[in-house]
Amino acid sequence: MLSLPASRFCGAHPPLRADEASKSAKAEELLQLTQGDQMMKMMEPMMKGMLAQMDKDMPAEQRARVGEMQGKMMALVAVSLSKAKPALAKVYTDTYTEEEIDGILAFYKSPAGKAFLQKMPEVMQRSMPVMMQMMGDLQPEIKTMMEGMKEKSK
């Protein structure tokens, strides 16, 4: 007689094997190290910068409301990130082998890895103007290329 697992009939997912559970736990740890705090640390200066630009022209009462809104927005991002963690952890487990995750974790737990994570928001913030300048510099060339494509298709 053919025997099928009960999970086939009740729509449940089969339990994770021990090695898959280990890999998933490591992926969640990696996600915790790289995503949670880092996303918030990177977003906060950007949001504060945007709000500081807007604050210049705002009355004090409106500034206070904007400050409250910023807190609510950061909380909303934190909740959304928390809800997305299982799917993000799966991206890691689908992309990396367990050995690769082990190596990545070892790096992020090292002094150099900790410095990398700690300073990444500053790197991102300082890189943004460079990237914006680069894109601005490329715009005329890209426009010329696009116009050339249009003429070739005629």
Phi and psi restraints in degrees (value plus and minus 20) as a CYANA .aco file:
   2 LEU   PHI     -99.1   -59.1
   2 LEU   PSI     108.6   148.6
   3 SER   PHI    -134.2   -94.2
   3 SER   PSI     107.3   147.3
   4 LEU   PHI    -132.1   -92.1
   4 LEU   PSI     127.1   167.1
   5 PRO   PHI     -83.4   -43.4
   5 PRO   PSI     125.8   165.8
   6 ALA   PHI     -78.4   -38.4
   6 ALA   PSI     -50.4   -10.4
   7 SER   PHI     -81.6   -41.6
   7 SER   PSI     -44.3    -4.3
   8 ARG   PHI     -86.5   -46.5
   8 ARG   PSI     -49.1    -9.1
   9 PHE   PHI    -114.2   -74.2
   9 PHE   PSI     -50.5   -10.5
  10 CYS   PHI    -121.1   -81.1
  10 CYS   PSI     -15.0    25.0
  11 GLY   PHI      58.3    98.3
  11 GLY   PSI     -16.5    23.5
  12 ALA   PHI    -100.4   -60.4
  12 ALA   PSI     134.4   174.4
  13 HIS   PHI    -101.4   -61.4
  13 HIS   PSI     123.8   163.8
  14 PRO   PHI     -84.8   -44.8
  14 PRO   PSI     130.6   170.6
  15 PRO   PHI     -84.5   -44.5
  15 PRO   PSI     132.0   172.0
  16 LEU   PHI     -88.9   -48.9
  16 LEU   PSI     121.7   161.7
  17 ARG   PHI     -91.4   -51.4
  17 ARG   PSI     142.2   182.2
  18 ALA   PHI     -76.4   -36.4
  18 ALA   PSI     -63.7   -23.7
  19 ASP   PHI     -89.0   -49.0
  19 ASP   PSI     -53.3   -13.3
  20 GLU   PHI     -90.0   -50.0
  20 GLU   PSI     -58.4   -18.4
  21 ALA   PHI     -84.5   -44.5
  21 ALA   PSI     -60.8   -20.8
  22 SER   PHI     -82.5   -42.5
  22 SER   PSI     -65.9   -25.9
  23 LYS   PHI     -83.8   -43.8
  23 LYS   PSI     -61.5   -21.5
  24 SER   PHI     -83.4   -43.4
  24 SER   PSI     -62.1   -22.1
  25 ALA   PHI     -83.0   -43.0
  25 ALA   PSI     -61.1   -21.1
  26 LYS   PHI     -86.7   -46.7
  26 LYS   PSI     -58.5   -18.5
  27 ALA   PHI     -83.9   -43.9
  27 ALA   PSI     -59.8   -19.8
  28 GLU   PHI     -85.5   -45.5
  28 GLU   PSI     -58.0   -18.0
  29 GLU   PHI     -84.5   -44.5
  29 GLU   PSI     -63.6   -23.6
  30 LEU   PHI     -81.0   -41.0
  30 LEU   PSI     -63.7   -23.7
  31 LEU   PHI     -80.5   -40.5
  31 LEU   PSI     -63.5   -23.5
  32 GLN   PHI     -80.8   -40.8
  32 GLN   PSI     -63.6   -23.6
  33 LEU   PHI     -87.2   -47.2
  33 LEU   PSI     -57.8   -17.8
  34 THR   PHI    -121.1   -81.1
  34 THR   PSI     -49.0    -9.0
  35 GLN   PHI    -120.4   -80.4
  35 GLN   PSI     -79.7   -39.7
  36 GLY   PHI     -69.6   -29.6
  36 GLY   PSI     -91.8   -51.8
  37 ASP   PHI     -85.5   -45.5
  37 ASP   PSI     -57.0   -17.0
  38 GLN   PHI     -84.3   -44.3
  38 GLN   PSI     -62.9   -22.9
  39 MET   PHI     -79.9   -39.9
  39 MET   PSI     -64.6   -24.6
  40 MET   PHI     -86.8   -46.8
  40 MET   PSI     -61.4   -21.4
  41 LYS   PHI     -85.2   -45.2
  41 LYS   PSI     -54.9   -14.9
  42 MET   PHI     -95.5   -55.5
  42 MET   PSI     -57.1   -17.1
  43 MET   PHI     -94.8   -54.8
  43 MET   PSI     -56.4   -16.4
  44 GLU   PHI     -79.1   -39.1
  44 GLU   PSI     -70.1   -30.1
  45 PRO   PHI     -82.8   -42.8
  45 PRO   PSI     -56.5   -16.5
  46 MET   PHI     -83.6   -43.6
  46 MET   PSI     -65.2   -25.2
  47 MET   PHI     -85.2   -45.2
  47 MET   PSI     -62.1   -22.1
  48 LYS   PHI     -83.2   -43.2
  48 LYS   PSI     -59.0   -19.0
  49 GLY   PHI     -83.2   -43.2
  49 GLY   PSI     -64.9   -24.9
  50 MET   PHI     -82.8   -42.8
  50 MET   PSI     -64.1   -24.1
  51 LEU   PHI     -88.2   -48.2
  51 LEU   PSI     -54.2   -14.2
  52 ALA   PHI     -83.2   -43.2
  52 ALA   PSI     -58.4   -18.4
  53 GLN   PHI     -84.3   -44.3
  53 GLN   PSI     -61.4   -21.4
  54 MET   PHI     -91.4   -51.4
  54 MET   PSI     -53.2   -13.2
  55 ASP   PHI     -80.0   -40.0
  55 ASP   PSI     -50.2   -10.2
  56 LYS   PHI     -74.6   -34.6
  56 LYS   PSI     -58.2   -18.2
  57 ASP   PHI    -122.5   -82.5
  57 ASP   PSI      -9.8    30.2
  58 MET   PHI    -124.0   -84.0
  58 MET   PSI     125.3   165.3
  59 PRO   PHI     -88.2   -48.2
  59 PRO   PSI     137.2   177.2
  60 ALA   PHI     -75.3   -35.3
  60 ALA   PSI     -60.6   -20.6
  61 GLU   PHI     -81.5   -41.5
  61 GLU   PSI     -63.2   -23.2
  62 GLN   PHI     -88.5   -48.5
  62 GLN   PSI     -56.1   -16.1
  63 ARG   PHI     -80.0   -40.0
  63 ARG   PSI     -60.5   -20.5
  64 ALA   PHI     -82.9   -42.9
  64 ALA   PSI     -62.1   -22.1
  65 ARG   PHI     -85.1   -45.1
  65 ARG   PSI     -59.0   -19.0
  66 VAL   PHI     -84.4   -44.4
  66 VAL   PSI     -60.0   -20.0
  67 GLY   PHI     -80.6   -40.6
  67 GLY   PSI     -62.0   -22.0
  68 GLU   PHI     -83.1   -43.1
  68 GLU   PSI     -62.7   -22.7
  69 MET   PHI     -82.7   -42.7
  69 MET   PSI     -58.5   -18.5
  70 GLN   PHI     -80.3   -40.3
  70 GLN   PSI     -64.3   -24.3
  71 GLY   PHI     -80.4   -40.4
  71 GLY   PSI     -63.2   -23.2
  72 LYS   PHI     -85.3   -45.3
  72 LYS   PSI     -59.1   -19.1
  73 MET   PHI     -85.0   -45.0
  73 MET   PSI     -62.1   -22.1
  74 MET   PHI     -84.2   -44.2
  74 MET   PSI     -59.3   -19.3
  75 ALA   PHI     -85.2   -45.2
  75 ALA   PSI     -59.8   -19.8
  76 LEU   PHI     -83.2   -43.2
  76 LEU   PSI     -62.9   -22.9
  77 VAL   PHI     -82.1   -42.1
  77 VAL   PSI     -62.8   -22.8
  78 ALA   PHI     -81.2   -41.2
  78 ALA   PSI     -63.0   -23.0
  79 VAL   PHI     -85.6   -45.6
  79 VAL   PSI     -64.2   -24.2
  80 SER   PHI     -82.3   -42.3
  80 SER   PSI     -61.5   -21.5
  81 LEU   PHI     -83.3   -43.3
  81 LEU   PSI     -60.6   -20.6
  82 SER   PHI     -82.5   -42.5
  82 SER   PSI     -61.5   -21.5
  83 LYS   PHI     -87.7   -47.7
  83 LYS   PSI     -51.1   -11.1
  84 ALA   PHI    -103.4   -63.4
  84 ALA   PSI     -30.9     9.1
  85 LYS   PHI     -74.7   -34.7
  85 LYS   PSI     -65.6   -25.6
  86 PRO   PHI     -79.4   -39.4
  86 PRO   PSI     -62.0   -22.0
  87 ALA   PHI     -88.1   -48.1
  87 ALA   PSI     -58.6   -18.6
  88 LEU   PHI     -87.7   -47.7
  88 LEU   PSI     -59.3   -19.3
  89 ALA   PHI     -82.0   -42.0
  89 ALA   PSI     -58.0   -18.0
  90 LYS   PHI     -84.9   -44.9
  90 LYS   PSI     -56.2   -16.2
  91 VAL   PHI     -78.8   -38.8
  91 VAL   PSI     -63.3   -23.3
  92 TYR   PHI     -83.5   -43.5
  92 TYR   PSI     -66.7   -26.7
  93 THR   PHI     -88.3   -48.3
  93 THR   PSI     -50.4   -10.4
  94 ASP   PHI     -96.2   -56.2
  94 ASP   PSI     -45.0    -5.0
  95 THR   PHI    -113.6   -73.6
  95 THR   PSI     -60.9   -20.9
  96 TYR   PHI    -130.1   -90.1
  96 TYR   PSI     130.0   170.0
  97 THR   PHI     -96.9   -56.9
  97 THR   PSI     146.0   186.0
  98 GLU   PHI     -84.0   -44.0
  98 GLU   PSI     -56.4   -16.4
  99 GLU   PHI     -84.1   -44.1
  99 GLU   PSI     -59.8   -19.8
 100 GLU   PHI     -85.1   -45.1
 100 GLU   PSI     -62.2   -22.2
 101 ILE   PHI     -81.9   -41.9
 101 ILE   PSI     -61.8   -21.8
 102 ASP   PHI     -77.5   -37.5
 102 ASP   PSI     -65.6   -25.6
 103 GLY   PHI     -85.0   -45.0
 103 GLY   PSI     -61.5   -21.5
 104 ILE   PHI     -84.5   -44.5
 104 ILE   PSI     -63.7   -23.7
 105 LEU   PHI     -81.3   -41.3
 105 LEU   PSI     -63.3   -23.3
 106 ALA   PHI     -79.0   -39.0
 106 ALA   PSI     -62.0   -22.0
 107 PHE   PHI     -82.5   -42.5
 107 PHE   PSI     -70.9   -30.9
 108 TYR   PHI     -84.9   -44.9
 108 TYR   PSI     -42.9    -2.9
 109 LYS   PHI    -107.7   -67.7
 109 LYS   PSI     -31.3     8.7
 110 SER   PHI     -97.1   -57.1
 110 SER   PSI     143.0   183.0
 111 PRO   PHI     -76.4   -36.4
 111 PRO   PSI     -61.0   -21.0
 112 ALA   PHI     -85.9   -45.9
 112 ALA   PSI     -61.5   -21.5
 113 GLY   PHI     -85.8   -45.8
 113 GLY   PSI     -59.9   -19.9
 114 LYS   PHI     -83.9   -43.9
 114 LYS   PSI     -61.0   -21.0
 115 ALA   PHI     -84.3   -44.3
 115 ALA   PSI     -61.2   -21.2
 116 PHE   PHI     -77.4   -37.4
 116 PHE   PSI     -70.1   -30.1
 117 LEU   PHI     -85.5   -45.5
 117 LEU   PSI     -62.3   -22.3
 118 GLN   PHI     -84.6   -44.6
 118 GLN   PSI     -57.2   -17.2
 119 LYS   PHI    -114.6   -74.6
 119 LYS   PSI     -24.9    15.1
 120 MET   PHI     -78.5   -38.5
 120 MET   PSI     -60.8   -20.8
 121 PRO   PHI     -79.0   -39.0
 121 PRO   PSI     -59.7   -19.7
 122 GLU   PHI     -86.7   -46.7
 122 GLU   PSI     -61.8   -21.8
 123 VAL   PHI     -80.2   -40.2
 123 VAL   PSI     -65.5   -25.5
 124 MET   PHI     -82.0   -42.0
 124 MET   PSI     -65.7   -25.7
 125 GLN   PHI     -83.5   -43.5
 125 GLN   PSI     -61.0   -21.0
 126 ARG   PHI     -96.7   -56.7
 126 ARG   PSI     -44.4    -4.4
 127 SER   PHI     -98.4   -58.4
 127 SER   PSI     -48.5    -8.5
 128 MET   PHI     -74.9   -34.9
 128 MET   PSI     -69.3   -29.3
 129 PRO   PHI     -83.2   -43.2
 129 PRO   PSI     -54.5   -14.5
 130 VAL   PHI     -83.9   -43.9
 130 VAL   PSI     -65.3   -25.3
 131 MET   PHI     -86.3   -46.3
 131 MET   PSI     -59.3   -19.3
 132 MET   PHI     -83.7   -43.7
 132 MET   PSI     -61.2   -21.2
 133 GLN   PHI     -83.9   -43.9
 133 GLN   PSI     -63.7   -23.7
 134 MET   PHI     -80.6   -40.6
 134 MET   PSI     -65.1   -25.1
 135 MET   PHI     -84.7   -44.7
 135 MET   PSI     -58.9   -18.9
 136 GLY   PHI     -83.6   -43.6
 136 GLY   PSI     -60.4   -20.4
 137 ASP   PHI     -86.3   -46.3
 137 ASP   PSI     -52.9   -12.9
 138 LEU   PHI    -101.0   -61.0
 138 LEU   PSI     -38.9     1.1
 139 GLN   PHI     -74.1   -34.1
 139 GLN   PSI     -65.4   -25.4
 140 PRO   PHI     -82.3   -42.3
 140 PRO   PSI     -60.8   -20.8
 141 GLU   PHI     -85.7   -45.7
 141 GLU   PSI     -61.9   -21.9
 142 ILE   PHI     -84.0   -44.0
 142 ILE   PSI     -61.1   -21.1
 143 LYS   PHI     -81.4   -41.4
 143 LYS   PSI     -63.3   -23.3
 144 THR   PHI     -82.0   -42.0
 144 THR   PSI     -63.2   -23.2
 145 MET   PHI     -82.8   -42.8
 145 MET   PSI     -62.0   -22.0
 146 MET   PHI     -84.7   -44.7
 146 MET   PSI     -61.1   -21.1
 147 GLU   PHI     -84.7   -44.7
 147 GLU   PSI     -57.7   -17.7
 148 GLY   PHI     -83.3   -43.3
 148 GLY   PSI     -57.9   -17.9
 149 MET   PHI     -86.1   -46.1
 149 MET   PSI     -58.9   -18.9
 150 LYS   PHI     -83.4   -43.4
 150 LYS   PSI     -62.3   -22.3
 151 GLU   PHI     -88.4   -48.4
 151 GLU   PSI     -56.0   -16.0
 152 LYS   PHI     -87.8   -47.8
 152 LYS   PSI     -49.7    -9.7
 153 SER   PHI    -101.8   -61.8
 153 SER   PSI     -26.6    13.4
